[in-house]
Amino acid sequence: MSEQEVLYDVTDGIATITINRPTKYNALNTNVRAAMSDFLKQAEDDPTVRVVILTGAGEKAFAAGADITGFPGLNSKEIREPAKQGQDLSVYIESMSKPVIAAVNGFALGGGCELAMACDIRYASGNARFGQPEILLGIIPGYGGTVRLPRIVGLGRAKELVFTGDQINAEEAYRIGLVNKVFESIEALHEGVKELASKLVEKPGVAIKMAKQSLNNAWQQNLSDSLAFELDVFCQTFDTEDKEEGVAAFLEKRKATFKHK
């Protein structure tokens, strides 16, 4: 595994994971997926990390999907393990206790789009392009694209994107709800992501974790189960030190200092 292909940095409570294959449009191969998984787990286990940013090196791509150069000759049994690795990576991002922000610059296609969809919040630069072009290769999305895309943008739009393999620009992605915000330049994108991450660093970590779990459950489960889970974790937040500090700060008209416990 080459650490050069994925970069990791922690500054001021923010872990930044950068896919670093700009000459290959940050395509995802086995080594990249394994390194990303290792760094995500490192960020999850590090108590000093409050927020994770996922991005791609250079101006051309966030991640242009799986590395197709390894596809020729692969059969259904041989592709299962790398596809499962991609699914597991997406699930891990989604299930992390800490917020994960996708900073999407350039192409987010195939597996790259699927990784972005697994993140909690997606910000994009004006040059970003999104798509699930697998159909053009005679295959379908395999990292969770047919599951997450319809839940984010609606079934009809998801079918259109998956059936045609068409790409959409950042403004269209924003219009249909695939991204949260669009910035004119890559520099502005990273500034905006840093500003959001810094804001989230100051929020109570336990409450963020429980809010993320409850929101994910609401997205995946039926209404009654989701409401029951929300009630449980809402009550649990009242046993935290952060709740006492937050309420006291509000009543005392001062800024809260959370301990994330």
C-alpha positions in Angstrom: 0.0 0.0 0.0 1.4 3.3 -1.0 0.8 6.1 1.5 1.5 8.6 -1.3 -1.7 7.6 -3.0 -3.7 8.8 0.0 -2.7 11.7 2.2 -3.7 12.3 5.8 -3.5 15.4 7.9 -5.0 16.5 11.2 -5.2 20.2 12.1 -7.3 21.9 14.7 -9.5 18.9 15.2 -10.1 18.4 11.4 -8.8 15.3 9.7 -8.3 15.7 5.9 -8.1 12.6 3.7 -6.9 13.4 0.2 -7.0 10.9 -2.7 -3.6 11.6 -4.3 -3.6 10.2 -7.8 -4.2 13.4 -9.8 -2.7 12.0 -13.0 -5.2 9.1 -12.9 -8.1 11.4 -12.0 -7.9 10.0 -8.5 -9.3 6.7 -9.6 -10.0 4.2 -6.8 -7.9 1.0 -6.9 -7.4 -1.6 -4.1 -4.5 0.2 -2.5 -6.4 3.5 -2.4 -9.5 2.0 -0.9 -7.4 0.2 1.7 -5.5 3.3 2.6 -8.7 5.4 2.9 -10.2 2.7 5.1 -7.1 2.8 7.4 -7.2 6.6 7.6 -10.9 6.8 8.3 -10.5 4.3 11.2 -7.6 6.3 12.5 -9.7 9.5 12.4 -12.6 7.7 14.1 -10.4 6.4 16.9 -8.5 9.7 17.5 -10.3 11.7 20.2 -8.7 14.9 19.0 -10.5 14.6 15.6 -14.0 16.0 15.5 -14.6 16.3 11.8 -13.4 14.5 8.7 -12.9 16.1 5.2 -12.7 13.8 2.1 -11.3 15.3 -1.1 -9.2 14.7 -4.1 -5.8 16.2 -5.1 -5.6 18.6 -8.0 -8.2 20.4 -10.0 -9.5 17.7 -12.3 -11.2 15.2 -10.0 -12.5 14.3 -6.6 -12.5 10.6 -7.7 -13.3 9.4 -11.2 -14.5 6.1 -10.0 -12.9 2.7 -9.9 -9.7 2.1 -11.9 -11.1 0.5 -15.0 -7.7 -0.6 -16.3 -8.1 -3.6 -14.0 -11.6 -4.6 -15.3 -10.7 -6.6 -18.5 -11.2 -10.3 -18.1 -12.7 -10.1 -14.6 -15.7 -12.3 -13.9 -18.4 -12.1 -11.4 -16.5 -14.0 -8.7 -13.3 -12.0 -9.2 -15.0 -8.6 -9.0 -16.9 -9.4 -5.8 -14.1 -8.7 -3.3 -13.1 -5.3 -4.7 -16.7 -4.3 -5.1 -17.4 -5.4 -1.5 -14.4 -3.3 -0.4 -15.9 -0.3 -2.0 -19.3 -0.9 -0.4 -17.7 -1.4 3.0 -15.8 1.8 2.6 -19.0 3.7 1.8 -20.8 2.1 4.8 -18.0 3.0 7.1 -18.1 6.6 6.1 -21.8 6.7 6.6 -21.6 5.0 10.0 -18.7 7.0 11.5 -19.6 8.8 14.7 -18.0 12.0 13.3 -19.3 14.2 10.5 -17.7 13.5 7.1 -17.7 16.4 4.6 -17.0 15.7 0.9 -15.1 18.6 -0.8 -15.8 17.7 -4.5 -13.5 19.3 -7.0 -13.8 18.2 -10.6 -15.1 14.7 -11.5 -17.1 12.6 -9.0 -18.0 9.7 -11.2 -19.0 6.1 -10.5 -17.3 5.0 -7.3 -16.3 8.6 -6.7 -19.9 9.8 -6.7 -20.8 6.9 -4.5 -18.2 7.8 -1.9 -19.4 11.4 -1.9 -23.0 10.3 -1.4 -21.9 8.3 1.7 -20.6 11.5 3.2 -22.8 13.6 5.5 -22.5 16.8 3.6 -21.3 17.5 0.1 -19.8 20.9 -1.0 -18.7 21.3 -4.6 -16.6 23.7 -6.8 -18.1 25.1 -9.9 -16.1 22.7 -12.1 -17.5 19.6 -10.3 -19.3 17.0 -12.4 -21.3 14.1 -11.0 -22.5 10.9 -12.6 -23.0 7.1 -12.5 -21.6 6.2 -16.0 -21.3 2.4 -15.3 -24.1 1.6 -17.8 -21.7 2.8 -20.6 -19.4 -0.1 -19.6 -22.2 -2.6 -19.6 -22.4 -2.7 -15.8 -24.2 -0.9 -12.9 -23.0 1.0 -9.9 -21.6 -1.3 -7.2 -20.6 0.9 -4.2 -24.1 1.6 -3.2 -25.1 4.0 -6.0 -28.4 2.4 -6.8 -29.3 2.5 -3.1 -28.2 6.0 -2.0 -28.9 8.0 -5.2 -32.7 7.5 -5.2 -32.9 8.3 -1.5 -31.0 11.6 -2.1 -32.5 12.8 -5.4 -35.6 10.8 -5.8 -36.3 7.6 -7.7 -37.1 9.1 -11.1 -33.9 11.3 -11.3 -31.8 8.4 -10.0 -33.1 6.1 -12.8 -32.5 8.7 -15.4 -28.8 9.2 -14.2 -28.2 5.4 -13.9 -29.9 4.4 -17.1 -28.3 7.1 -19.3 -24.9 7.3 -17.6 -25.1 11.1 -18.2 -23.0 13.5 -16.2 -24.5 16.6 -14.5 -22.7 19.8 -13.5 -22.4 21.3 -10.0 -25.4 23.6 -10.4 -27.7 20.8 -11.5 -26.4 18.6 -8.7 -27.3 21.4 -6.3 -30.7 21.8 -7.9 -31.7 18.2 -7.4 -30.2 18.0 -3.9 -27.1 16.0 -4.6 -24.8 18.7 -3.1 -25.4 21.2 -0.3 -23.5 24.2 -1.7 -21.6 25.2 -4.8 -18.5 27.5 -4.8 -17.1 29.4 -7.8 -13.6 28.1 -7.4 -11.7 25.2 -5.9 -10.0 27.7 -3.5 -13.4 29.0 -2.4 -14.6 25.4 -2.0 -11.8 24.5 0.4 -12.3 27.7 2.3 -16.0 27.0 2.6 -15.4 23.4 3.7 -12.9 24.5 6.3 -15.3 27.1 7.6 -18.0 24.4 8.0 -15.7 21.9 9.6 -14.4 24.5 12.1 -18.0 25.3 13.0 -18.7 21.6 13.6 -15.6 21.1 15.6 -17.1 23.4 18.3 -20.3 21.4 18.5 -20.8 18.8 21.2 -19.4 15.5 19.9 -21.7 13.1 21.7 -24.8 15.0 20.5 -23.4 15.1 16.9 -22.9 11.3 17.0 -26.4 10.6 18.2 -27.9 13.1 15.8 -26.1 11.4 12.9 -27.2 7.9 14.1 -30.8 9.1 14.4 -30.8 10.8 11.0 -29.3 7.8 9.3 -31.9 5.5 10.9 -34.7 7.8 9.7 -33.2 7.5 6.2 -33.1 3.7 6.4 -35.9 2.4 8.7 -39.6 2.8 9.0 -41.2 5.7 10.8 -42.0 4.0 14.1 -38.6 2.4 14.5 -36.9 5.7 13.7 -39.0 7.6 16.2 -38.3 5.1 18.9 -34.5 5.4 18.3 -34.7 9.1 18.3 -36.5 9.1 21.6 -33.8 6.8 23.1 -30.8 8.9 22.0 -32.5 12.2 22.8 -32.9 11.1 26.4 -29.3 9.8 26.5 -28.0 13.3 25.6 -29.5 14.5 29.0 -26.9 12.3 30.8 -23.9 14.1 29.1 -21.7 16.8 30.5 -22.1 18.7 27.3 -25.9 19.0 27.9 -25.2 20.6 31.3 -22.6 23.0 29.8 -24.8 23.9 26.9 -27.8 24.7 29.0 -25.7 26.6 31.5 -24.0 28.6 28.8 -27.4 29.5 27.3 -28.9 30.6 30.6 -25.7 32.6 31.5 -25.6 34.2 28.0 -22.1 33.0 27.2 -20.4 30.7 24.6 -20.4 27.0 25.5 -17.2 25.0 25.9 -18.0 21.4 25.1 -15.9 18.5 26.3 -17.5 15.9 24.0 -18.6 13.7 26.8 
